[in-house]
Amino acid sequence: MASITILLDKCTGCTMCVKTCPFGAIHMTDRRAVIDMAKCTLCGSCVAACRFSAIELKKSEGPARDFSAHKDVWVFCEQKKGVVQTISFELLGEGKKLAAKLGVKLCAVALGSGIDGLAATLSERGADKVYLVDHPALKDYQDDPYTEVLVKLVEEYKPEIILCGATTIGRSLGSRVAIKVNSGLTADCTGLDIDEKERQLLQTRPAFGGNIMATIVTPNHRPQMATVRHKVMKEAGIYKDNKAEVVKKTYPEETFKSRTRLIEMVEEIGETVNLSEADIIVAGGRGMGSKEGFALVGELAKVLGGAVGATRSAVDAEWIPYSHQVGQTGKTVCPKLYIACGISGQIQHLIGMQSSKVIVAINKDPDAQIFKAATYGIVGDVAEILPALTREFKRVLNK
Ligand SMILES: Cc1cc2nc3c(=O)[nH]c(=O)nc-3n(C[C@H](O)[C@H](O)[C@H](O)COP(=O)(O)OP(=O)(O)OC[C@H]3O[C@@H](n4cnc5c(N)ncnc54)[C@H](O)[C@@H]3O)c2cc1C
């Protein structure tokens, strides 16, 4: 059993532990720290913060955990209407490197209805093994049956690592499965690697508003689970001769029960190009001034056959829906061309677009941060420059 104790003879009442505790579990009584055990998670931050060594955390070592039954790297492969989504190819590409470092198999897991054909696609993308579960209830993503099936697979085959896309589906499924198999999950990773000596998955993701990159490990639980951002990893190559072993599983009917019922899938009206997949993105920020001003972004995007992106400020101002937000709490994109209009270039936005091949920034402030990330910069008013660009592209492209 682990325990935490305040050593009253050493506690000076400096309140550093109170300020440090992320869970609000410490308060002062009679100028001495008191820990509320209902809130304390034994994370140890107070121990590190106490300059008087007045907090003692004892963690029982317990018997060494045996993870020898856990092997292989799994990639949960999303499909929509029977088509594997590109995030899955990115995860297979990254998963292959991890599996090679660990000397284990790369396994693709696909759930759906009428998805037999996916085995060949996933094999071609380098999977050594493909787990398929085919049932009408799995046609479209539903939390309950997808979670239930993946948990059953994990319990039977015991993977060492599971990767899911940091997509709406992956985020929902990954966290549910992690809870049910008593593991953790690192969300929104932008980098993965292996500590080969310890067989640990090194899961890197931005933390503290994107100001630092944190590398997280899961030493005490298996499988190690992570969701990975779209467009950060390179897609797996195509290996025509690869022949994956295919494992088709069936489960009793009750496995596919769902507490929710999908009535209809409605595509967002007006979304002509998928932001995450677009080669060209024209994005607007607060500098567009108003909803009417923001329309200039859409006009240029239309002429270029591109998608419309936005900063959080533009989304918060309700000039455009959240699905267009690029950045830390929006989408990660990697187009060939990203035109940033009236965007200052805060780290939370840059994180989502800085790997674009060519970045063109338009801003009236010559010292704007965005110019540091840009390939080309135009200093000027978006209200003048955007219509001029749209006109000129229309002329050159004959539109
Ligand atoms: C936890 C957290 C998560 C976040 N997640 C995201 C995220 O996912 N995505 C995101 O974008 N932000 C995110 N943010 C917000 C982020 O910190 C910035 O506030 C936001 O990106 C700024 O948006 P902006 O560049 O549109 O606005 P501003 O910072 O206000 O910049 C507007 C720019 O427009 C320029 N400008 C003004 N008028 C004109 C004109 N007429 N012509 C040309 N230029 C002009 C100005 O010079 C300025 O540089 C997050 C913040 C936090 C704390």
The ligand as a Tripos MOL2 file, in Angstrom:
@<TRIPOS>MOLECULE
LIG
   53    58     1     0     0
SMALL
NO_CHARGES

@<TRIPOS>ATOM
      1 C1         -5.3280   25.6640  -24.3520 C.3       1 LIG1
      2 C2         -5.4410   26.5010  -25.5940 C.ar      1 LIG1
      3 C3         -5.7120   25.8940  -26.7920 C.ar      1 LIG1
      4 C4         -5.8050   26.6590  -27.9690 C.ar      1 LIG1
      5 N1         -6.0460   26.0350  -29.1470 N.ar      1 LIG1
      6 C5         -6.0230   26.7550  -30.2750 C.ar      1 LIG1
      7 C6         -6.1880   26.1360  -31.5480 C.ar      1 LIG1
      8 O1         -6.4010   24.9280  -31.6800 O.2       1 LIG1
      9 N2         -6.1250   26.9040  -32.6440 N.ar      1 LIG1
     10 C7         -5.9240   28.2660  -32.5800 C.ar      1 LIG1
     11 O2         -5.8690   28.9060  -33.6410 O.2       1 LIG1
     12 N3         -5.7950   28.8690  -31.3910 N.ar      1 LIG1
     13 C8         -5.8530   28.1690  -30.2470 C.ar      1 LIG1
     14 N4         -5.7370   28.8110  -29.0670 N.ar      1 LIG1
     15 C9         -5.7740   30.2970  -29.0470 C.3       1 LIG1
     16 C10        -4.4320   30.9240  -29.3820 C.3       1 LIG1
     17 O3         -3.6770   31.0550  -28.2180 O.3       1 LIG1
     18 C11        -4.6090   32.3090  -30.0040 C.3       1 LIG1
     19 O4         -5.3860   33.1020  -29.1440 O.3       1 LIG1
     20 C12        -5.2820   32.2950  -31.3790 C.3       1 LIG1
     21 O5         -4.6370   31.3860  -32.2220 O.3       1 LIG1
     22 C13        -5.1710   33.6900  -31.9680 C.3       1 LIG1
     23 O6         -5.9680   33.7530  -33.1260 O.3       1 LIG1
     24 P1         -5.7230   34.8610  -34.2070 P.3       1 LIG1
     25 O7         -4.3280   34.7490  -34.7310 O.co2     1 LIG1
     26 O8         -6.8460   34.7420  -35.1710 O.co2     1 LIG1
     27 O9         -5.9780   36.2270  -33.4150 O.3       1 LIG1
     28 P2         -4.9770   37.3290  -32.8860 P.3       1 LIG1
     29 O10        -3.9240   36.7320  -32.0340 O.co2     1 LIG1
     30 O11        -5.8220   38.3890  -32.2970 O.co2     1 LIG1
     31 O12        -4.2780   37.8910  -34.1880 O.3       1 LIG1
     32 C14        -4.9090   38.6070  -35.1800 C.3       1 LIG1
     33 C15        -3.8370   39.0450  -36.1790 C.3       1 LIG1
     34 O13        -4.4630   39.6750  -37.2710 O.3       1 LIG1
     35 C16        -3.6730   40.7860  -37.6620 C.3       1 LIG1
     36 N5         -4.5590   41.7300  -38.3240 N.ar      1 LIG1
     37 C17        -5.5490   42.4920  -37.7600 C.ar      1 LIG1
     38 N6         -6.2030   43.1850  -38.6960 N.ar      1 LIG1
     39 C18        -5.6210   42.8920  -39.8850 C.ar      1 LIG1
     40 C19        -5.8500   43.2800  -41.2350 C.ar      1 LIG1
     41 N7         -6.8420   44.1310  -41.5520 N.pl3     1 LIG1
     42 N8         -5.0280   42.7830  -42.1890 N.ar      1 LIG1
     43 C20        -4.0270   41.9370  -41.9040 C.ar      1 LIG1
     44 N9         -3.7800   41.5080  -40.6410 N.ar      1 LIG1
     45 C21        -4.5600   41.9720  -39.6500 C.ar      1 LIG1
     46 C22        -3.0560   41.3080  -36.3820 C.3       1 LIG1
     47 O14        -1.8560   42.0220  -36.6570 O.3       1 LIG1
     48 C23        -2.8100   40.0160  -35.6030 C.3       1 LIG1
     49 O15        -1.4960   39.5360  -35.8440 O.3       1 LIG1
     50 C24        -5.6450   28.0710  -27.8960 C.ar      1 LIG1
     51 C25        -5.3830   28.6700  -26.6720 C.ar      1 LIG1
     52 C26        -5.2850   27.8960  -25.5300 C.ar      1 LIG1
     53 C27        -4.9780   28.5750  -24.2310 C.3       1 LIG1
@<TRIPOS>BOND
     1     1     2 1
     2     2     3 ar
     3     2    52 ar
     4     3     4 ar
     5     4     5 ar
     6     4    50 ar
     7     5     6 ar
     8     6     7 ar
     9     6    13 1
    10     7     8 2
    11     7     9 ar
    12     9    10 ar
    13    10    11 2
    14    10    12 ar
    15    12    13 ar
    16    13    14 ar
    17    14    15 1
    18    14    50 ar
    19    15    16 1
    20    16    17 1
    21    16    18 1
    22    18    19 1
    23    18    20 1
    24    20    21 1
    25    20    22 1
    26    22    23 1
    27    23    24 1
    28    24    25 2
    29    24    26 1
    30    24    27 1
    31    27    28 1
    32    28    29 2
    33    28    30 1
    34    28    31 1
    35    31    32 1
    36    32    33 1
    37    33    34 1
    38    33    48 1
    39    34    35 1
    40    35    36 1
    41    35    46 1
    42    36    37 ar
    43    36    45 ar
    44    37    38 ar
    45    38    39 ar
    46    39    40 ar
    47    39    45 ar
    48    40    41 1
    49    40    42 ar
    50    42    43 ar
    51    43    44 ar
    52    44    45 ar
    53    46    47 1
    54    46    48 1
    55    48    49 1
    56    50    51 ar
    57    51    52 ar
    58    52    53 1
@<TRIPOS>SUBSTRUCTURE
     1 LIG1         1 GROUP 0 **** ****
